Amino acid sequence: MFKGITYTASLFTIIVLFGIIATLFSEGLPILKHVNIKDFLTSPNWHPTHFPADFGILSLIVGSLVVTAGALIIAIPLGLGSAIYISEIAGTRSKEIIKPIIELLAGIPSVVYGLFGMAFLSPFLIKVFGIPTGLNAFSASIVLGVMVVPIISSMSEDALSTVPRNLREASFALGATRWETIVQIVLPAARSGVVGSIMLGFGRAIGETMVVIMIAGGAAQIPKSIFQPVRPMTAAIASEMGETVIGSPHFHALFGIAIVLFFITFITNLITEFVFLKKRK
C-alpha cells in the first residue's frame, strides 16, 4: 500500500509538470502568428496595448538579467563568506547562533522584503545618491541578494563540511596557514557544491516575482545605469496578466515570456544537476 501511494504521488507530480509545460506552449506559441521569433526576442519595444502593438521582450530579458546579476554580486560574497566562517572558523556556540539566523532569512515572505525595500531602502537610496526614484534595478538587486544568501550559504556550508578532515590536517602539517588551507585546499575540493549553490541562487533570483514588482520600478526599458527602473519578465507576467483578454495577442505574448523564463530556469537546473552528478562521480 505504501509503495502504491508513493508511486501515485510521484506519477501525479510528473503529470502536473507535463500539464504545466503543455499549457505554456499551447498558450504561448500562438504569439508567433503576430510577431516572428526574432523580433519577439531581440526587439526592445514592449508596448502590447498600442496600436499597432509591439511585442519585443528584449528589455524584459535584460531587466531580469541585470537584477539577477546584481543580486548574485551581493549574495555570493555574503553567502560564501558566511559558509566559510560557519564551516571553517566559527566555534560550536557561534555556529548555533549564526546558522539559524541566516536560515531564518529564507522563511521571511517575499512581500515583507518588498515592503522593506519600498518603505526603507528606496527612500534611503534617494537621500544617499540623489536619484529621482529609489525603485530601480539597484534596490531590487540588494533585496534579491539578501533573499538568495540563505540558499548559497546553506548549500556551500554543506559542501565545505563534506571535505575530508585529513585534507585539512595534511595542509596544516605542511605548514599552511588556516587561510591558505581554506583557499587552496577546502574551496577547490568543494567547488562543485559551491557552484551548484550559486546556480540554484541564480534560479531563485531570476524567478522571483513579488520583490521585483514592488521595487524594480516597472519600466520596460533597457537600463543605461543600475539606478534606472526596469521591468523583469516575472514582473511583466504578474502585473499584466490580470488586465489582458484571454486569447488576445497580449495574452499569448505573456505566455511567450513564460516560455523564455522556463527555458532559462530549465537550463540552469540542468547545469546544476550536471555539476552535482559530476561531484557524485
Stockholm file with secondary structure:
# STOCKHOLM 1.0

chainA/1-281         MFKGITYTASLFTIIVLFGIIATLFSEGLPILKHVNIKDFLTSPNWHPTHFPADFGILSLIVGSLVVTAGALIIAIPLGLGSAIYISEIAGTRSKEIIKPIIELLAGIPSVVYGLFGMAFLSPFLIKVFGIPTGLNAFSASIVLGVMVVPIISSMSEDALSTVPRNLREASFALGATRWETIVQIVLPAARSGVVGSIMLGFGRAIGETMVVIMIAGGAAQIPKSIFQPVRPMTAAIASEMGETVIGSPHFHALFGIAIVLFFITFITNLITEFVFLKKRK
#=GR chainA/1-281 SS CHHHHHHHHHHHHHHHHHHHHHHHHHHHGGGGGTSCHHHHHHCCCEETTSSSCEECCHHHHHHHHHHHHHHHHHHHHHHHHHHHIIIIICCHHHHHHHHHHHHHHTTSCHHHHHHHIIIIIHHHHHHHHCCSCSCSHHHHHHHHHHHHHHHHHHHHHHHHHTSCHHHHHHHHHTTCCHHHHIIIIIHHHTHHHHHHHHHHHHHHHHTCCHHHHHHSBCCCSCCSSTTSCBCCHHHHHHHHGGGSCTTSHHHHHHHHHHHHHHHHHHHHHHHHHHHHHHHHC
#=GC SS_cons         CHHHHHHHHHHHHHHHHHHHHHHHHHHHGGGGGTSCHHHHHHCCCEETTSSSCEECCHHHHHHHHHHHHHHHHHHHHHHHHHHHIIIIICCHHHHHHHHHHHHHHTTSCHHHHHHHIIIIIHHHHHHHHCCSCSCSHHHHHHHHHHHHHHHHHHHHHHHHHTSCHHHHHHHHHTTCCHHHHIIIIIHHHTHHHHHHHHHHHHHHHHTCCHHHHHHSBCCCSCCSSTTSCBCCHHHHHHHHGGGSCTTSHHHHHHHHHHHHHHHHHHHHHHHHHHHHHHHHC
//
